[in-house]
């Protein structure tokens, strides 16, 4: 370190001395030439002194070469500084974009299309994947994940744990429900039976990927479904330890009840929430986001503990993944 500092100081002093010496020599050459022009003895004395002239010219050339080399060196340093500035600017821009994205994750609204993309990213984020949802039927969770799971590259070390918590549609519900002409809402058992069948199909779609992933060497998949008598409008996604997406179905749709066969003209009041805006909380988005994540994770775990495994509650066996999609009746609400 001391040697480097000494060399730097000597180089700086030589650079200063070199410039001064060059100016002195050039000035001397100019003065001698001027005197030789007007003072005859001096001119006669210098006439024919080729070696002296050549030496002086060589010295001037050396000085000019040193200056040009210094300019090239300065230009090279300038290029290096510009490149460093460009890299610093790019890094700053990337950091700012990351900060902006994190801030955007602090309770910002997110639509269903972006939720699907977040599911895909979470599934590809590592070897230990934990995804969970609280929804109405689980369709918007199970169907994209079925595609994404099938597209995963081989990785025997990968573990994927999926949890789905749903309202118990085998129990009487206020909504979705049927609406009498006087506006009162009552239970719609035929529609609930339809929802039960669809939920079993969505569950079977995910369960069918367990054996397929194992056969393809894509990792180990675990799927758990539980049901609980609860508000059917609640909607939550837990994506690993990174983020929580939460909200509720915010619209109802009044439509003909094509599921009941009692001949009544009562209509069906259905929950619609495919386009419902939800809020996204990311752990890197600040203290408020982390607090909201703890809150919703705590609620989910509390309800999950109280809930009953779907197979036990409904006394059903897993439906084959290739099974009943033969009924092409009216589509159920999305979840």
N, C-alpha and C positions, 0 to 999 in steps of 0.2 A: 504493500500500500504506500509506504514512504518512498520507495523507488519510483513508483508510478507518479506520485505527486511531484517529485524532484524533476523527473523527465518532462512533465507537463510545464513546470515553471521555466525550465531551460528552453523548451521549444517556444514558449511564448516570448521569452526575452530575445531569442535568436530571430524570431519573426519580426519583432520590433526593430532590432539592430540591422537586419537585412534590408528592411525598407529604407532606413535612414542612410545606410551605406550606399545603396543604389542611387538614391537621390544625390548624394555627395559626388559620386563618380560621374553621373550624368551632367551635373552642374560643372564639374571640373573639365569634362570633355568640351562642353559648350564654351567655357571661358578660354581654354587653350586654343580652340579653333578660332574664336573671335580675335584673340591676340595675334595668332599667326596670320590672320587676314590683313591686319593693319600694321603690325610690327614686323618689318622685313627680316631682321636677324632671327627672330623666333620662327618665322615662316621658312627661312632657309634652313634652319636647324632641324625642323620637323620634316622638310621635304624628303621624300624617299624612305621615310621610316615606316616601312610596311609592317614590320613585326609589332611595332608599338600600336599602329592603327588596328591591326588584326586582334591584338590583345584587348584593346579597348572595346572593339566590336564584340568580341567573344564575351567580355564581361557584361556588356549591355544585353546580349542575347541570353546569357544565363539569367540575368535579372528578369527579362521578359518571360523566359520559360518558367521561372519560379512563380511569377504572378499568374500566368495562365494555369499552371498546375494548382495554385491556390484557388483560382476561380472554379476549376473543375471539381476540386474537393468540396468547395462550398456548395456547388450545385448538387453534388451527390448527397451531402448532408441535408440539403433542402428537400430533395426527393424522399429521403428517408423520413424526414419530419412530416412531409405531406402524407406518406403512406401510414405513418404512425397516427396522424390525425384522422385519416379515413377509418382506420381500424377502431380508434377510440370513439369516433362518431357512430360507427356501426354498432359497437358494443353498447353505447349509451342508448341508441335507438331501440336495440333489442331489450335492454333493461326497462326502458320506458314502456314498450309495448307489453312486456310481461306485467309491469306494475298496473298498466291500464286494464289488462285482462283480469288481474286479480281484483281490482277495484270493481270491475263490472260484475264480478262474481259475488259481490257483497249485497245480496238481496235483489239482484237484477232479475227482471222477468225473462223467462226462457220458454220457448214454444215446444211443441211435440217433436218437430223435426230436429231441433238441436238436442233435445233430450235423447233421442235415438242415437245421435252422433256421440253424445257423452257416454252412453252405454257402450258403444263400440270402443271408444278410447279407454274406458275403464277396464274392459275385458282384455285389451292388448297391453295393459300397463305393466305387467310383471308375471311372476309365477304364483303369487298368492292372492287370488281374486275373491273378494267378498261383495256381492251385490244383493240388495234387498229392496222390496217394494211393499207399500200398502196401497191397495187400489180397489176398484170395483170388481172387475173380472180378471185383471192381470194380462189382458191381451197385448197392450202396448209394451209390456215387459217381456213376455214369453216369446212372442212372434219375432221381434227383431233379434233377440238373443239366440233363438234357434238358428237363424241364418249366420250370425256372427260366430257361434260356436263351431258350426260346420266348416267355417273358413279359417279356423286357427291352424297355424303350422304345427307340425309334430313337436312335442315337448313333454317328455314323460315326467318331468318335475313339476309341471303346472298343476295347481289345484284350484278349482272353481267351486264356490259355495253360494248357492242361490236360495234366497228365502222369499216367499210370497205370502203376504197376510191379507186376507179378504173378509168381507162381511159374510156371515153365514146366511146364504140365501135359502136354506131349508127352514129358516125361522120366519115368522110373520114380520113383514116390513111395512112401514108407512110409505116409503118411496124407495124405489119406484113402486107405483101402485095404480089402482084404477080410480077413475073420477066419475062420480055420479052427476046427473044433470044439475043438482043443487050445489055442486062444487066440492062436496066432501070427498076425501081421499080414503081409500081402504085397500087392503091387501090384494095383491095380484098373484095368486099361487101358480097359475099356469105360466106366467112370465118368469116367475122364480124357478120353476122346473126347467124352463128353457135355458136360463142363465146357468143353472147347475150343470147341465149337459155341456155347455160351451166351456165352462171353467175346467171340467174334467178333461176336455180335449186339449185345452191349452197346457194343462199340467202334463198330460201324456206326451205332448210335443217335446217338452223339456226333458222329461224322464227318458224318452227314446234316445236322447243324445248321450246318455250316460254310457251305454254299451258301445255306441258308435265311436265316441271319443277314445274310449279304452282300446277299441280295436284298431283305431288309426294312430295310436300313440300320441294323442293330443293332450293327454293329462287325465286327471281324476275330477269328475263332476259329481257334486252332491246337490240334490234338489229337495227342498222341504216346503210343503204347503200347509198353512194353518188357517183356521177360520174363527171368527169371533163376532158375536152380535155387536155391531158398532155402526157408526154413521157411515153410510155408503158413499158420502161425498168426499171423504178424506183421501188425500193422495200424497204419497211420500216415496222418494227414492233415496237409498243410501248407497253411495258409490265408493267402495273401499273405505279408506279413512280420510279421503280427500275432500269430499263434498256431500252436501245434502240438497235435494230438490224437493220442495214441498208446496202445497196449495190445496185447492179443493175444486171439485166440479162446480162450475158456477152457473150452469144453465139447466133448465128443464124443458122437455119437449112434450107437447100434448099431441098424441097421434092415435089412430084407430088401434084397438086391441085385437090383433089377429091371432092371439095365442089362446084366448078363452073360447070355449065352445058352448057357453050357456045361452047363446042367442041374445045377450044383452048388448045394448048400444053404448054402454059405458066406454069411455076412452082410457088410454093408458098414459099416465104421467111418468115419463122416463127421464133419467139423468143423462145429460150429454156433457161431455167434458174433454173430447178429443183435442179441441183447440183452446182449452182453458189455460190461461197464462199462469205459470208456476214461478216460484222464487228460488233462486240458486244461491247457495251459501258455500263458499270455498274456504278451506282452513288457512290459506295464505292471504285472505282478503281482510285481515285485521281482527281485532278482539271481538267486535260485534258479531262477525261471521262465525267465529269459533264458538261463541256463546250460544248462538242460534243452532249450530250443529249439535252441541251438547244437549240442548233442550229437546230437539226433535229425535235425536238418537235415544235419549232417555225415554221419551214417550213411546217410541217404537219398541224398545226392549221391554218396557212394562206391558204393552199390549201383547207382544209375542209370548211373554211368559204366561199370560192369562189365557191365551188362545189354545185351541185343541187341534191336533193334527187332522187334516181334512179326511183322511181315510177312516179315522176313528169316529169323527163327527157324522160323516155321511155313510159309513159302512159300505164303502166302495173300494174296488180294486183298481190299480192303475189301468187306464185304457191304452191299448196298443197304439203306438205313434201313428201307425198307418190306418187307424180306425176311423170311426164314424164322422166323416164330413159329408155324408150322403144327403143329409137334410139341407136343402137349399132354401129354407124358409127365410123369413125376415131376419136381417142381421141384428145381432145384439149390440148394445151400446159399447163403445170402446172404453178401455181403462188405462 
